[in-house]
Amino acid sequence: MKPVKKKKTEEPELEPLCCCEYIDRNGEKNHVAACLCDCQDLDEGCDRWLTCQSLRPETCERITDTISDRLRIPWLRGAKKVNISIVPPLVLLPVFLHVASWHFLLGVVVLTSLPMLALWYYYLTHRRKEQTLFFLSLGLFSLGYMYYVFLREVVPQGRVGPTQLALLTCGLLLILLALYRAKKNPGYLSNDKSPSNSQIECPVKKGQEKTKGFPGTDASGSLNNRTLKDDVRGSSRVGLDSPAKVKEDWCAKCQLVRPARAWHCRICGICVRRMDHHCVWINSCVGESNHQAFILALSIFLLTSVYGISLTLNTICRDRSLFTALFYCPGVYANYSSALSFTCVWYSVIITAGMAYIFLIQLINISYNVTEREVQQALRQKTGRRLLCGLIVDTGQYNRGFLRNWLQFSTLGTHTVHTPAEDIV
């Protein structure tokens, strides 16, 4: 008898998802309309809240994970997931500003509490070393909402001309373009293997021979256990006392050798060339490749914000100077339109003051050729020279004078040819 051929079992094809369907974290098909269905953790949390019982931490985490997984918007070929940290600024900012415009005392309370809430949330996420889109969403939505209030409440009063409106609009567009450029790659280090760089020259102290090979090898080529233990602990600086111009160190997390002034960002989880700091307003690091765009975005924002504030105050508080109108504008709360505009002015002033402080620190650091990361390290190790009550910290390591420091900053990432970081695992 002829052997019977077995038919291949055909796997069932998955049906395409409609715009409101999605695959949840459990691998099951779900629908946007069922976002509040079949959630035992949420039911348990509501029961405990109604009976005045405390929630367990693990229950709160499961509820947060469930909400973030089910918070989606309809999209082609399946609903798209929305980051939950984007939502609070879109809802709370208009509510707070409208409440603050009801009365002068309410405005003082709300505008004082807003920076405190933002700082509390910043330290909460910074301590957990988590990425968040809250501040990026807050910044972009603040720009859009301030422009919307300006068009709706200030422009119709006839005190703003077409040229002034065009200048303000161009400033807003330039801010968005600069932020888009600053959001790009800040100079991430890659661990691509390169045959020409397979040997790594480790700087050593005077009296020792230079060895080529893996970090932690002696003259005979054998591994040094003490150095390996230091490398496994983390990213320790190599050859700080060496007169070599270029110092390199080994990052145990990224498994690569990084050049001088490069650091590992614990929030992004990757090493960045000439890392200055991790900026929550762009949800990215500020490094060698985007530092200039970051400074440009700050400068354009400050000019545009001051210009918009002056146009608004000249409209709602006529025949008064800018500084006087900011603190004394009688009758501004008699009309809800002028009260909302005045509240938005003070909100813009608070944001502008914070950005002006960041801009000032950046200008000082560039003038002394020091990064914010190096400043913090120098303060911890007490190796920097503090001037003007600690506003200026000079490490003296890379300072070449005011003009040369700014010349070096203006040519960041343009003339230097970087070799890829070496993967030595």
C-alpha positions in Angstrom: 0.0 0.0 0.0 1.2 3.5 -0.8 1.9 5.7 2.2 -0.7 8.3 2.8 0.7 11.8 2.7 -0.2 13.9 5.6 -1.6 17.3 4.8 0.1 20.2 6.3 -1.9 21.9 9.0 -2.5 25.4 7.8 -2.3 28.0 10.6 -5.4 30.2 10.7 -4.8 33.7 9.4 -5.3 36.5 11.8 -8.2 38.7 11.0 -7.2 42.3 10.3 -8.0 44.7 13.2 -10.5 47.4 12.8 -9.7 51.0 13.8 -11.1 50.4 17.4 -9.5 47.0 18.1 -6.1 46.2 19.5 -4.0 43.4 21.0 -3.7 44.0 24.7 -0.7 43.1 26.9 -2.1 39.6 27.5 -2.1 38.9 23.7 -5.9 39.0 23.4 -8.0 41.0 21.1 -9.7 43.9 22.8 -11.9 46.9 21.9 -11.6 50.5 22.8 -15.2 50.6 24.0 -14.4 47.9 26.6 -11.7 50.0 28.4 -13.5 49.8 31.7 -14.7 46.2 31.5 -13.2 43.1 33.1 -10.7 44.9 35.4 -10.6 43.1 38.7 -7.9 45.4 40.1 -9.9 48.5 39.3 -13.0 47.0 40.9 -11.0 46.1 44.0 -9.5 49.6 44.1 -13.0 51.2 43.9 -14.3 48.9 46.7 -11.4 49.8 48.9 -11.8 53.5 48.2 -15.6 53.4 49.0 -14.9 51.5 52.3 -12.0 53.9 53.2 -9.4 51.2 53.0 -5.8 51.7 51.8 -4.7 50.3 48.5 -1.7 48.0 48.3 1.2 49.3 46.2 1.1 46.3 43.8 -2.6 46.9 43.2 -1.9 50.5 42.3 0.8 49.4 39.9 -1.5 46.9 38.2 -4.2 49.5 37.9 -1.8 52.0 36.3 -0.5 49.3 33.9 -4.0 48.4 32.9 -5.1 52.0 32.3 -2.0 52.8 30.3 -2.5 49.6 28.2 -6.2 50.4 27.5 -5.8 54.1 26.9 -5.8 54.1 23.1 -7.2 56.1 20.2 -8.8 54.6 17.0 -6.3 54.3 14.1 -5.9 52.5 10.9 -5.2 48.8 11.3 -5.8 48.9 15.0 -6.0 51.4 17.9 -2.8 53.1 18.9 -1.6 53.3 22.4 -1.3 56.7 24.0 1.3 57.5 26.6 -0.6 58.3 29.8 1.8 61.1 30.8 0.7 63.2 27.8 -2.9 63.5 29.1 -2.6 65.5 32.4 -1.2 68.7 30.8 -3.9 68.7 28.1 -6.7 68.5 30.7 -5.3 70.3 33.8 -3.6 73.4 32.2 -6.8 74.9 30.7 -8.8 74.1 33.9 -6.2 75.7 36.2 -5.8 78.8 34.1 -9.5 79.4 33.8 -10.0 78.9 37.6 -7.1 81.3 38.2 -8.8 84.0 36.1 -11.9 84.1 38.3 -10.3 86.1 41.1 -6.9 87.6 42.1 -6.5 85.4 45.1 -7.3 82.2 43.1 -4.7 83.3 40.6 -2.0 83.7 43.2 -2.8 80.2 44.7 -3.0 78.4 41.3 0.1 80.1 39.8 2.1 79.4 42.9 1.0 75.7 43.1 1.7 74.9 39.4 5.5 75.2 39.6 5.5 73.2 42.9 3.5 70.4 41.3 5.8 70.4 38.3 8.9 70.2 40.5 7.3 67.4 42.6 6.6 65.4 39.5 10.1 66.0 38.2 11.8 64.8 41.3 9.4 61.8 41.4 10.3 60.7 37.9 14.0 61.6 38.3 14.3 59.5 41.4 12.8 56.5 39.6 15.0 57.2 36.6 12.0 57.0 34.3 11.4 58.6 30.9 8.2 60.8 30.8 6.5 62.8 28.1 4.8 65.0 30.7 7.1 68.0 30.4 7.4 67.8 26.6 3.6 67.6 26.4 3.3 70.5 28.9 5.7 72.7 26.9 4.2 72.1 23.5 0.6 72.4 24.8 1.6 75.6 26.7 2.9 77.1 23.5 -0.2 76.2 21.5 -2.6 77.3 24.2 -0.9 80.6 24.8 -1.1 81.3 21.1 -4.7 80.3 21.0 -5.6 82.6 23.9 -3.7 85.4 22.1 -5.6 84.9 18.9 -9.0 84.7 20.6 -8.7 87.3 23.4 -6.0 89.8 22.5 -6.0 90.1 18.7 -9.7 91.0 18.4 -9.2 94.1 20.5 -7.4 95.8 17.6 -4.2 96.8 19.3 -2.0 94.1 17.5 -1.2 94.8 13.9 -0.6 92.2 11.1 3.1 92.7 11.2 3.3 92.0 14.9 1.1 88.9 14.6 3.3 87.7 11.8 6.5 88.2 13.8 5.0 86.3 16.8 3.8 83.4 14.5 7.2 83.2 12.9 8.8 83.0 16.3 6.5 80.2 17.3 7.3 78.2 14.2 11.1 78.8 14.7 10.7 77.4 18.3 9.1 74.3 16.9 11.8 73.8 14.3 14.6 74.3 16.9 12.9 71.8 19.2 12.6 69.3 16.4 16.3 69.6 15.7 17.2 69.4 19.5 15.1 66.3 19.8 17.3 64.4 17.3 20.2 62.2 18.1 22.3 64.1 20.8 25.4 62.0 19.9 24.7 58.4 21.1 27.7 56.1 21.2 27.4 52.9 19.2 29.3 49.7 19.7 29.9 48.9 16.1 33.0 46.7 15.6 35.8 48.2 13.6 38.8 46.1 12.5 41.1 49.1 12.4 40.3 49.9 16.1 40.5 46.4 17.5 43.4 47.4 19.7 42.7 49.9 22.5 45.5 52.0 23.9 45.0 52.6 27.6 46.7 55.6 29.1 48.7 54.8 32.2 50.7 56.7 34.7 54.4 57.6 34.3 56.8 54.7 34.8 54.5 52.1 33.2 54.5 50.8 29.7 51.5 51.4 27.4 49.6 48.2 26.7 47.3 47.5 23.8 44.4 45.2 24.1 41.6 44.9 26.6 41.4 47.4 29.4 42.9 45.8 32.5 45.8 44.0 30.9 49.3 44.2 32.0 52.5 44.2 30.0 52.5 40.5 29.5 48.9 40.6 28.2 47.3 38.9 31.2 44.1 40.2 32.7 44.4 42.3 35.8 41.8 41.1 38.3 41.7 44.4 40.2 40.9 46.4 37.1 38.3 43.9 36.0 36.5 44.3 39.3 36.5 48.1 38.9 35.1 47.7 35.4 32.3 45.4 36.5 31.2 47.8 39.2 30.3 50.5 36.7 31.7 53.2 34.6 34.9 54.4 36.3 37.1 57.0 34.8 40.4 55.7 33.4 43.7 57.6 33.5 42.5 60.8 35.2 46.0 61.6 36.3 47.5 60.8 32.8 48.8 63.7 30.7 47.1 62.2 27.6 44.8 64.6 25.9 42.1 62.0 25.1 40.9 59.9 28.0 38.6 56.9 27.5 36.7 54.8 29.9 34.7 51.6 29.9 31.0 51.6 30.4 29.9 48.2 31.8 26.2 48.9 31.0 26.6 49.7 27.3 29.6 47.4 27.0 31.7 49.9 25.1 34.7 52.3 25.5 33.6 55.9 25.5 35.8 58.9 24.8 36.4 61.8 27.2 33.5 63.9 28.4 31.0 61.2 27.4 28.7 59.8 30.0 26.0 57.2 30.5 22.5 58.6 30.8 20.6 56.5 33.4 17.3 57.7 32.0 17.9 57.1 28.3 20.0 54.0 29.1 22.8 54.8 26.6 26.1 56.7 26.5 26.1 60.2 25.0 29.1 62.1 23.6 30.0 65.3 25.6 26.8 64.8 27.6 25.6 68.0 29.2 22.4 66.8 31.0 19.1 65.0 30.4 16.5 67.6 29.6 12.9 66.7 30.5 11.5 69.4 28.3 12.6 67.6 25.2 12.6 64.1 26.8 16.2 63.6 25.5 19.8 64.2 26.4 21.6 67.3 25.5 24.9 66.3 24.0 27.5 67.0 21.3 25.2 66.8 18.4 22.2 68.8 19.7 23.6 71.3 22.2 23.7 74.1 19.7 20.1 73.5 18.7 19.1 73.4 22.4 20.7 76.8 23.0 19.0 78.1 19.8 15.6 76.9 21.0 16.1 78.6 24.4 17.1 81.9 22.9 14.2 82.0 20.3 11.7 81.0 23.0 12.9 83.8 25.4 12.7 86.4 22.6 9.3 85.2 21.4 7.8 84.9 24.9 8.9 88.4 26.0 7.5 89.8 22.7 4.2 88.1 23.2 4.0 89.2 26.9 4.7 92.8 25.9 2.0 92.7 23.1 -0.6 91.3 25.5 0.1 93.8 28.4 0.0 96.7 25.9 -3.4 95.6 24.9 -5.1 94.9 28.3 -3.2 97.5 30.3 -2.9 100.5 28.1 -0.7 103.5 28.7 1.5 101.7 31.2 5.0 100.4 31.1 5.7 96.7 30.8 6.9 96.3 34.4 4.2 98.5 35.9 1.4 96.7 34.0 2.7 93.3 35.2 2.2 94.3 38.9 -0.4 97.0 38.7 -3.2 96.7 36.2 -6.5 98.0 37.7 -9.8 96.7 36.4 -8.2 93.7 34.7 -10.5 91.2 36.6 -13.6 93.2 35.7 -13.7 91.5 32.3 -13.2 87.7 32.0 -11.4 88.0 28.7 -8.8 90.4 30.1 -8.6 88.4 33.3 -7.8 85.2 31.3 -5.2 87.1 29.2 -3.6 88.5 32.3 -3.4 85.1 34.0 -1.8 83.6 30.9 0.7 86.5 30.9 1.8 85.6 34.5 1.9 81.9 33.6 4.2 82.8 30.6 6.3 85.0 32.9 6.9 82.1 35.3 7.9 79.7 32.5 10.1 82.4 30.9 11.9 83.0 34.2 12.6 79.3 34.6 13.9 79.0 31.0 16.0 82.2 31.4 17.7 80.7 34.4 18.5 77.5 32.4 19.8 79.7 29.6 22.0 81.7 31.9 23.5 78.6 33.4 24.1 77.2 29.9 25.9 80.5 28.8 28.1 80.4 31.9 29.0 76.7 31.3 29.9 77.3 27.7 32.0 80.3 28.6 34.0 78.1 31.0 33.9 75.0 28.6 32.3 72.8 31.2 29.2 70.6 31.0 26.4 70.4 33.6 27.4 66.8 34.3 31.0 67.8 35.0 29.8 70.6 37.3 27.8 68.2 39.4 30.7 65.8 39.6 33.1 68.6 40.6 30.7 69.8 43.3 30.4 66.2 44.7 34.1 65.7 44.7 34.9 69.3 45.7 37.4 69.7 42.9 35.9 72.8 41.1 36.4 76.4 41.8 33.2 78.2 42.8 32.6 81.8 41.9 29.7 84.2 42.5 28.1 82.2 45.3 28.3 78.9 43.4 26.6 80.2 40.2 29.9 79.6 38.4 31.9 76.4 38.8 35.2 76.2 36.9 36.8 72.8 36.8 39.8 74.1 34.9 40.2 70.9 33.0 39.0 72.1 29.6 38.9 75.9 30.0 40.9 77.5 27.2 39.6 81.1 27.5 36.3 82.8 26.7 36.8 83.1 22.9 38.3 79.7 22.4 35.6 78.1 24.5 32.9 79.6 22.4 34.7 78.8 19.2 34.9 75.2 20.2 31.2 75.2 21.0 30.3 76.7 17.7 32.1 73.8 15.9 30.7 71.0 17.9 30.1 67.9 15.8 31.4 69.5 12.6 35.1 69.0 12.3 35.8 66.1 14.7 35.8 62.6 13.1 34.6 60.1 15.7 35.7 56.5 15.6 33.0 54.1 16.7 33.1 52.9 20.2 34.6 49.4 20.5 32.6 46.4 21.7 35.2 44.4 23.6 33.0 41.7 25.0 
